[in-house]
């Protein structure tokens, strides 16, 4: 039994949806289909999600919304016509959008945005289920209201244990289940969206709930590459990768699969297969618990920008019991999560995602650290990238960190931070953002190009 998730480009147009149907029909084990909102049909196109955000902003601002509603409906209508569906589905979608605009504004501006963004996946699932039935595939649209229970705010949206119990009964269905990605509902019936790439998370939750043999994640590339192909020319393909490796790479910029989506399938050791909707015959990349393939020590290299460093210095910090806890508690109270905490005897750096702080919050944190922890120096630094070198074979390979540092030095960049996890699956470097591409190329050349593939 397989759960298949199809991303935005895979369902962007009528032609793409027809490919999805052919993929589902080609394998009777494909019993569950999780879909995203329609993505871009070409580079100049606009994603439905962006049209919905534009509509939500107009609703919040109290502006005229008719043209914006019609822009969204038109996208679906074009796909419906290409699929040979009548006007009924377009009317359903338009009525749904108007209801969301009217009801959501009564709750909060944040709920307006969440509700309208989620409509992209929800209405696309309705249309795809209708198309499946029109061509003889017995299918049923299932709303997340029917069991995908998530936690209450303000914590990050996560599925509760009862969600898995609720959804498990779907495995007994004789129809193809078409399920919208990206969102769930609290026990009180309030819609909440997952973080970016949330449809990946939905697919993994459903795969775990029904005990799937495999979770197929369809996108627009044949496989996962060892480095960003937009930066490195013809990077090596990865045919198999472990959960731990993929988690590290996804965290630091690998956009092909959401890092949080691994948790539900990781616990049950359900393999994930990343495949190409436009080339389904390609074997793709398998994500597994333990790899059986002999590979290089380094599996992949990724990079992600948008990091800041909170630097704190205090003489004899290492003698002060509870200093680190108190520092992290200040960040917790400011609703900030941290990524790394490299430290010395008298100083500590806390690496965070830059989007979590604004100038006002930054000044407040600095003042609190001075006042409450009596630090000697406290300041923020911005504009950093994290470069991550990942591989299960790294812990059996001596001198790898030295090779990486030497490769980085050849670019002229200074290493602001270096961190190796206790599992020794990854090695992270903090560098100034302007050196990111040059370092990625240098590391790829160091670890991949000398080896004959």
KOLMARPA-888411 format. One record per residue (C-alpha): residue in three letters; x, y, z. Coordinates in Angstrom, 2 decimals. Each point is the difference from the previous one (the first is absolute). Last residue first. Layout:
KOLMARPA-888411
   resn      east     north        up
    ALA         X         Y         Z
...
END
This chain:
KOLMARPA-888411
   resn      east     north        up
    UNK     31.40      7.94    -10.18
    UNK      3.71      0.67     -0.17
    UNK      0.99      1.89      3.14
    UNK      2.01      3.23     -0.23
    UNK     -3.23      1.92     -0.77
    UNK     -1.94     -0.95      3.10
    UNK      1.57      1.03      3.29
    UNK      2.29      2.91     -0.79
    UNK     -1.81      1.26     -3.11
    UNK     -3.29     -0.02      1.88
    UNK      1.59      1.87      2.88
    UNK      1.35      2.70     -2.30
    UNK     -3.30      0.39     -1.85
    UNK     -1.97      0.37      3.23
    UNK      2.61      2.44      1.30
    UNK     -0.31      2.24     -3.06
    UNK     -3.79     -0.08      0.21
    UNK     -0.12      0.99      3.69
    UNK      2.73      2.66      0.07
    UNK     -2.39      3.00      0.05
    UNK     -1.87     -1.49      2.97
    UNK      2.86      0.28      2.46
    UNK      0.89     -3.42      1.33
    UNK     -1.26     -2.46      2.63
    UNK      1.27     -3.51     -0.61
    UNK     -1.80     -3.22      0.85
    UNK      1.31     -3.58     -0.03
    UNK     -2.55     -2.78     -0.17
    UNK     -0.43     -3.69      0.74
    UNK      2.44      0.12      2.90
    UNK     -2.73     -1.16      2.41
    UNK      1.40      2.39      2.59
    UNK     -0.65      2.89     -2.35
    UNK      2.89      1.89     -1.51
    UNK      0.05      3.79      0.22
    UNK      2.14      2.67     -1.61
    UNK     -0.66      3.72      0.28
    UNK      1.21      3.23     -1.59
    UNK      2.07     -1.73     -2.67
    UNK      1.69      2.78     -1.98
    UNK     -0.40      0.02     -3.75
    UNK      2.91      0.38     -2.43
    UNK     -1.39     -2.72     -2.26
    UNK      3.07     -2.22      0.57
    UNK     -0.73      0.12      3.74
    UNK     -3.24     -1.91     -0.58
    UNK      1.84     -2.90     -1.63
    UNK      2.49     -0.07      2.89
    UNK     -2.83     -0.07      2.55
    UNK     -1.68     -2.89     -1.80
    UNK      3.23     -1.99     -0.26
    UNK      0.73      0.61      3.69
    UNK     -3.50     -1.15      0.95
    UNK      0.46     -3.17     -2.03
    UNK      3.35     -0.88      1.55
    UNK     -1.00     -3.48      1.09
    UNK     -2.94     -1.85     -1.51
    UNK     -2.00     -2.45      2.06
    UNK     -2.34      2.63      1.48
    UNK     -0.54      1.50     -3.46
    UNK     -1.53     -3.14     -1.49
    UNK     -3.58      0.99      0.84
    UNK      0.48      3.16     -2.06
    UNK     -0.82      3.70      0.17
    UNK      1.95      3.22     -0.56
    UNK     -2.08      2.98      1.11
    UNK      0.62      3.63     -0.95
    UNK     -1.94      2.46      2.14
    UNK     -0.27      3.52     -1.33
    UNK      0.43      3.27      1.88
    UNK     -1.28      3.53     -0.57
    UNK     -0.45      1.23      3.56
    UNK      2.02      0.62      3.14
    UNK     -1.67      0.65      3.34
    UNK      1.74      1.44      3.06
    UNK      0.77     -0.63      3.65
    UNK      3.25      0.81      1.79
    UNK      0.94     -0.11      3.69
    UNK     -3.08     -1.95      1.10
    UNK     -1.88      0.85      3.19
    UNK     -2.41     -2.93     -0.53
    UNK     -3.23      1.86      0.78
    UNK      0.82      3.56     -1.06
    UNK      2.42     -0.63     -2.86
    UNK     -1.94     -3.00     -1.32
    UNK     -3.27      1.91      0.37
    UNK      1.34      3.04     -1.86
    UNK      1.23     -2.14     -2.92
    UNK     -3.33     -1.82     -0.16
    UNK     -2.02      3.24     -0.03
    UNK      2.19      1.54     -2.71
    UNK     -0.48     -3.04     -2.23
    UNK     -3.76     -0.05      0.61
    UNK     -0.27      3.59     -1.21
    UNK      2.32     -0.49     -2.96
    UNK     -1.91     -3.11     -1.19
    UNK      0.79     -3.59      0.91
    UNK     -1.38     -3.38     -1.06
    UNK      0.64      0.56     -3.70
    UNK      3.74     -0.22      0.67
    UNK     -0.03     -3.71      0.81
    UNK      2.11     -0.51      3.12
    UNK      3.60     -0.84      0.89
    UNK      0.88      0.57      3.65
    UNK      3.61      0.90      0.64
    UNK      1.65     -0.52      3.36
    UNK      2.92      1.68      1.71
    UNK      2.35     -0.35      2.95
    UNK      1.23     -3.58     -0.21
    UNK     -1.07     -0.48     -3.62
    UNK     -3.34     -0.73     -1.58
    UNK     -1.89     -1.29     -3.02
    UNK     -3.78      0.14      0.56
    UNK     -1.83     -1.21     -3.11
    UNK     -3.50      0.30     -1.50
    UNK     -2.03      2.11      2.42
    UNK     -3.73      0.52      0.47
    UNK     -1.38      3.45      0.80
    UNK     -3.31      0.69      1.78
    UNK      1.44      2.99      1.97
    UNK     -0.48     -2.01      3.19
    UNK      1.93     -2.83     -1.61
    UNK      2.83      2.37     -0.89
    UNK      0.25      1.17      3.62
    UNK     -0.12     -3.64      1.09
    UNK      2.92     -0.76     -2.32
    UNK      2.14      2.52      1.88
    UNK     -1.12     -1.26      3.39
    UNK      0.79     -3.58     -0.96
    UNK      3.43      0.95     -1.30
    UNK      0.89      1.85      3.21
    UNK     -1.29     -2.73      2.32
    UNK      3.14     -0.43      2.08
    UNK      2.56      2.73     -0.52
    UNK      3.54     -1.39     -0.18
    UNK      0.01     -0.22     -3.83
    UNK     -1.03      3.65     -0.23
    UNK      3.25      0.98      1.70
    UNK      0.06      3.34     -1.89
    UNK     -3.23      0.59     -1.89
    UNK     -0.59      0.04     -3.74
    UNK     -3.26     -0.40     -1.93
    UNK     -0.33     -0.12     -3.80
    UNK     -3.46     -0.39     -1.53
    UNK      0.61     -1.21     -3.53
    UNK     -2.40      0.41     -2.91
    UNK     -1.01     -2.36     -2.79
    UNK     -1.78      0.66     -3.30
    UNK      1.90     -2.13     -2.50
    UNK     -0.09     -3.74     -0.62
    UNK      2.63     -2.32     -1.38
    UNK      0.11     -3.69     -0.81
    UNK      2.65     -2.64     -0.59
    UNK     -0.81     -3.64     -0.63
    UNK      0.95     -3.61      0.60
    UNK      3.50      0.52      1.39
    UNK      1.90     -3.15      1.01
    UNK     -0.58     -1.27     -3.55
    UNK     -2.37     -2.88     -0.44
    UNK     -0.38     -3.71      0.59
    UNK     -3.71     -0.68     -0.30
    UNK     -1.98     -1.75      2.73
    UNK     -1.34      3.18      1.54
    UNK     -1.77     -0.12      3.34
    UNK     -3.33      1.62      0.84
    UNK     -0.82      0.78     -3.62
    UNK     -0.52      2.94     -2.33
    UNK     -0.14     -1.23     -3.59
    UNK      0.89      2.34     -2.86
    UNK     -1.57     -0.27     -3.44
    UNK     -0.48     -3.27     -1.86
    UNK     -0.80      1.83     -3.25
    UNK     -3.11     -1.47     -1.62
    UNK     -2.09      2.84      1.43
    UNK      1.63      2.59     -2.29
    UNK     -2.20      3.11      0.05
    UNK     -1.36     -0.78      3.47
    UNK      3.59     -0.46      1.19
    UNK      0.67     -2.18      3.04
    UNK      1.09      0.24      3.63
    UNK     -0.49     -3.39      1.64
    UNK     -0.49     -0.07      3.76
    UNK      0.51     -3.18      2.02
    UNK     -2.27     -0.65      3.00
    UNK      2.23     -0.55      3.02
    UNK     -2.95      0.39      2.38
    UNK      1.55      2.86      1.99
    UNK      1.67      1.40     -3.11
    UNK     -3.34      0.16     -1.85
    UNK     -1.55      2.46      2.47
    UNK      3.28      1.96      0.47
    UNK      1.07      0.42     -3.62
    UNK     -2.46      2.77     -0.85
    UNK      1.78      2.44      2.31
    UNK      2.90      0.31     -2.48
    UNK     -2.20      0.97     -2.94
    UNK      1.13     -1.69     -3.22
    UNK      1.36      1.45     -3.26
    UNK      0.98      3.24      1.74
    UNK      3.48     -1.12      1.07
    UNK      0.99      3.21      1.81
    UNK      1.60     -0.78      3.30
    UNK     -2.70     -1.92      1.84
    UNK     -0.68     -2.13     -3.05
    UNK      3.64     -1.13     -0.06
    UNK      0.06     -0.94      3.68
    UNK     -3.34     -1.85     -0.15
    UNK      1.05     -1.75     -3.19
    UNK      3.15     -1.33      1.65
    UNK     -1.86     -1.19      3.08
    UNK     -2.73     -1.69     -2.03
    UNK      2.62     -1.85     -2.01
    UNK      0.76      0.57     -3.68
    UNK     -0.30     -2.09     -3.14
    UNK      0.31      0.85     -3.69
    UNK      1.76      3.33      0.49
    UNK      0.90      1.60     -3.33
    UNK      3.37      1.70     -0.42
    UNK     -0.01      3.71     -0.75
    UNK     -0.25      1.09     -3.64
    UNK      1.30      3.56      0.37
    UNK     -0.04      1.27      3.59
    UNK     -2.02      3.13      0.86
    UNK     -3.44     -0.58     -1.49
    UNK      0.64     -3.76      0.30
    UNK      0.01      0.39      3.83
    UNK      2.20     -2.78      1.32
    UNK     -0.07     -3.80      0.32
    UNK     -3.12     -0.16     -2.14
    UNK     -3.37     -1.41      1.03
    UNK     -1.77     -1.77     -2.81
    UNK     -1.78      0.29     -3.33
    UNK     -1.19      3.55      0.61
    UNK     -3.50      1.52     -0.24
    UNK     -1.59     -1.45      3.16
    UNK     -1.67     -3.23      1.06
    UNK      0.44     -1.22      3.58
    UNK     -0.70     -3.72      0.23
    UNK     -0.53     -1.32      3.53
    UNK      0.59     -3.75      0.18
    UNK     -1.51     -3.04      1.67
    UNK     -2.76      2.16      1.45
    UNK     -1.07     -0.49      3.60
    UNK     -3.26      1.93     -0.38
    UNK      0.89      2.65      2.57
    UNK      3.72      0.10     -0.88
    UNK     -0.68      0.66     -3.67
    UNK     -2.67      2.58      0.90
    UNK      2.40      1.87      2.27
    UNK      2.72     -0.15     -2.65
    UNK     -2.30      1.40     -2.67
    UNK     -1.16      2.79      2.28
    UNK      3.61      0.94      0.77
    UNK      0.93      0.15     -3.67
    UNK     -3.07      2.19     -0.53
    UNK      1.42      2.37      2.59
    UNK      2.93      1.04     -2.16
    UNK      0.07      3.24      1.98
    UNK     -1.36     -0.42      3.55
    UNK     -3.25     -1.79      0.72
    UNK     -3.32      1.80     -0.18
    UNK     -2.67      0.25      2.69
    UNK     -3.79     -0.13     -0.43
    UNK     -2.06      0.33      3.19
    UNK     -2.41     -2.86      0.72
    UNK      0.30      0.06      3.79
    UNK      2.08     -3.20     -0.06
    UNK      2.36      1.90     -2.28
    UNK     -0.20     -0.39     -3.76
    UNK      2.55     -0.97     -2.64
    UNK      2.00      1.64     -2.76
    UNK      2.60     -0.30     -2.77
    UNK     -1.24     -2.84     -2.16
    UNK     -3.40     -0.76     -1.47
    UNK     -1.04     -3.68     -0.09
    UNK     -1.16     -2.05     -2.95
    UNK     -0.82     -3.54      1.19
    UNK     -0.19     -2.55     -2.80
    UNK     -3.06     -2.11      0.72
    UNK     -0.42     -3.37      1.68
    UNK      0.60      1.56      3.40
    UNK      1.44     -2.19      2.77
    UNK      3.21      2.03      0.22
    UNK     -2.10      3.04      0.84
    UNK     -0.55     -1.45      3.47
    UNK      3.51      1.12      1.01
    UNK     -0.97      3.66     -0.31
    UNK     -1.58      0.27      3.45
    UNK      2.72     -1.94      1.78
    UNK      2.74      2.06     -1.63
    UNK     -1.80      3.23      0.84
    UNK     -0.47     -1.20      3.58
    UNK      3.75      0.31      0.53
    UNK     -0.10      3.74     -0.68
    UNK      1.25      1.50     -3.27
    UNK      2.28      2.99      0.34
    UNK     -0.43      3.73     -0.57
    UNK      2.68      2.08      1.73
    UNK     -1.11      1.01      3.49
    UNK     -2.27      3.06      0.32
    UNK     -2.40     -1.64     -0.68
    UNK     -1.94     -3.22      0.64
    UNK      1.22     -3.37     -1.19
    UNK     -1.11     -1.81     -3.14
    UNK     -2.76     -2.48     -0.81
    UNK      0.04     -1.50     -3.48
    UNK     -3.20     -2.03      0.42
    UNK     -2.88      0.76     -2.31
    UNK      0.59      3.74      0.05
    UNK      3.09     -0.77     -2.13
    UNK     -2.57     -0.33     -2.82
    UNK     -0.23     -3.18     -2.03
    UNK     -0.66      0.09     -3.75
    UNK     -1.03     -3.40     -1.26
    UNK      1.17     -1.90     -3.05
    UNK     -1.15     -2.79     -2.27
    UNK      2.16      0.51     -3.08
    UNK     -2.30     -0.13     -3.03
    UNK      1.02      3.12     -1.88
    UNK     -2.58      2.31      1.60
    UNK      0.71     -1.50      3.43
    UNK      3.63      1.08     -0.17
    UNK     -1.06      3.47     -1.15
    UNK     -2.30      0.49      2.99
    UNK      2.75     -1.12      2.36
    UNK      2.37      2.46     -1.71
    UNK     -2.51      2.83      0.41
    UNK     -0.65     -0.64      3.69
    UNK      3.74     -0.35      0.69
    UNK      0.64      3.31     -1.76
    UNK     -2.64      1.65      2.16
    UNK      1.70     -1.10      3.21
    UNK      3.55      0.67     -1.12
    UNK     -0.63      3.61     -0.97
    UNK     -2.62      0.47      2.72
    UNK      2.81     -0.37      2.55
    UNK      1.39      3.40     -1.01
    UNK     -3.44      1.57      0.49
    UNK     -0.47     -1.45      3.48
    UNK      3.52      0.77      1.18
    UNK     -0.07      3.61     -1.21
    UNK     -3.44      0.74      1.42
    UNK      1.01     -1.75      3.23
    UNK      2.92      2.37      0.46
    UNK     -2.27      3.01     -0.55
    UNK     -2.27     -1.27      2.81
    UNK     -3.34     -1.77      0.57
    UNK     -2.76      2.01     -1.71
    UNK      2.24      0.44     -3.06
    UNK     -0.06     -3.78     -0.42
    UNK     -3.75     -0.24     -0.51
    UNK     -0.59      2.37     -2.91
    UNK      3.19     -0.72     -1.94
    UNK     -0.35     -3.75      0.61
    UNK     -3.59      0.03     -1.25
    UNK      0.98      1.91     -3.14
    UNK      2.82     -2.44     -0.72
    UNK     -2.27     -3.03      0.46
    UNK     -2.65      1.42     -2.33
    UNK      2.65      0.56     -2.68
    UNK      1.35     -3.52      0.40
    UNK     -3.43     -1.64     -0.23
    UNK     -0.88      2.14     -3.04
    UNK      3.26     -1.04     -1.70
    UNK     -0.78     -3.66      0.76
    UNK     -3.48      0.23     -1.55
    UNK      1.17      1.72     -3.21
    UNK      0.61     -3.30     -1.77
    UNK      3.11     -2.15      0.08
    UNK      1.86     -0.92     -3.20
    UNK      3.43      0.05      1.67
    UNK      1.14      3.02     -1.98
    UNK     -3.22      1.75      0.99
    UNK      0.66     -0.74      3.66
    UNK      3.57      1.28     -0.25
    UNK     -1.15      3.28     -1.53
    UNK     -2.76      0.27      2.61
    UNK      2.48     -0.50      2.82
    UNK      2.11      2.89     -1.18
    UNK     -3.07      2.13     -0.73
    UNK     -1.34     -0.55      3.52
    UNK      3.17      1.50      1.49
    UNK     -0.10      3.08     -2.25
    UNK     -3.76      0.30      0.59
    UNK      0.53      0.27      3.75
    UNK      2.62      2.69     -0.57
    UNK     -2.26      2.00     -2.27
    UNK     -2.80     -0.10      2.58
    UNK      2.20      0.93      2.97
    UNK     -0.47      3.76      0.50
    UNK      2.04      1.05      3.02
    UNK     -0.68     -0.54      3.71
    UNK      3.72     -0.33      0.76
    UNK     -0.47     -3.54      1.36
    UNK     -2.04     -1.02     -3.05
    UNK      2.59      1.52     -2.34
    UNK      2.82     -1.84      1.78
    UNK     -1.94     -3.25     -0.29
    UNK     -0.51      0.47     -3.74
    UNK      3.73      0.59     -0.56
    UNK      0.77     -3.05      2.12
    UNK     -2.46     -1.97     -2.16
    UNK      1.67      1.11     -3.22
    UNK      3.36     -1.00      1.49
    UNK     -1.39     -3.44      0.89
    UNK     -1.34     -0.36     -3.54
    UNK      3.56      0.34     -1.27
    UNK      0.64      2.79     -2.50
    UNK      1.35     -0.70     -3.49
    UNK      3.07      1.48     -1.67
    UNK      2.20     -3.04      0.67
    UNK     -2.61     -2.40     -1.37
    UNK     -3.05     -1.86      1.27
    UNK      0.68      1.24      3.51
    UNK     -1.57     -1.89      2.88
    UNK     -3.50     -1.37      0.48
    UNK     -0.68     -0.61      3.72
    UNK      1.53     -3.16      1.42
    UNK     -1.40     -3.52     -0.23
    UNK     -0.01     -3.15      2.09
    UNK     -1.00     -3.16     -1.89
    UNK     -0.68     -3.25      1.83
    UNK     -0.51     -3.47     -1.45
    UNK      3.04     -0.40     -2.22
    UNK      0.29     -3.80      0.29
    UNK     -1.98     -0.36     -3.23
    UNK      2.95      1.37     -1.95
    UNK     -0.35      1.54     -3.46
    UNK     -3.31      1.67      0.78
    UNK      1.57      2.32      2.57
    UNK      2.76      1.02     -2.41
    UNK     -2.50      0.56     -2.81
    UNK     -2.13      2.18      2.27
    UNK      3.02      2.09      0.98
    UNK      0.92      0.42     -3.65
    UNK     -3.53      1.25     -0.69
    UNK      0.47      2.48      2.85
    UNK      3.11      1.30     -1.76
    UNK     -1.86      0.52     -3.26
    UNK     -2.80      1.82      1.82
    UNK      2.50      2.37      1.57
    UNK      1.97      0.63      3.19
    UNK     -0.55     -3.43      1.59
    UNK      3.57     -1.36     -0.17
    UNK      1.44      3.51      0.28
    UNK     -1.71      0.43      3.37
    UNK      1.09     -3.30      1.52
    UNK     -1.57     -3.44     -0.30
    UNK     -0.04     -2.29      3.04
    UNK     -0.46     -3.72     -0.45
    UNK     -0.89     -2.47      2.76
    UNK      0.73     -3.59     -0.95
    UNK     -1.39     -3.36      1.05
END
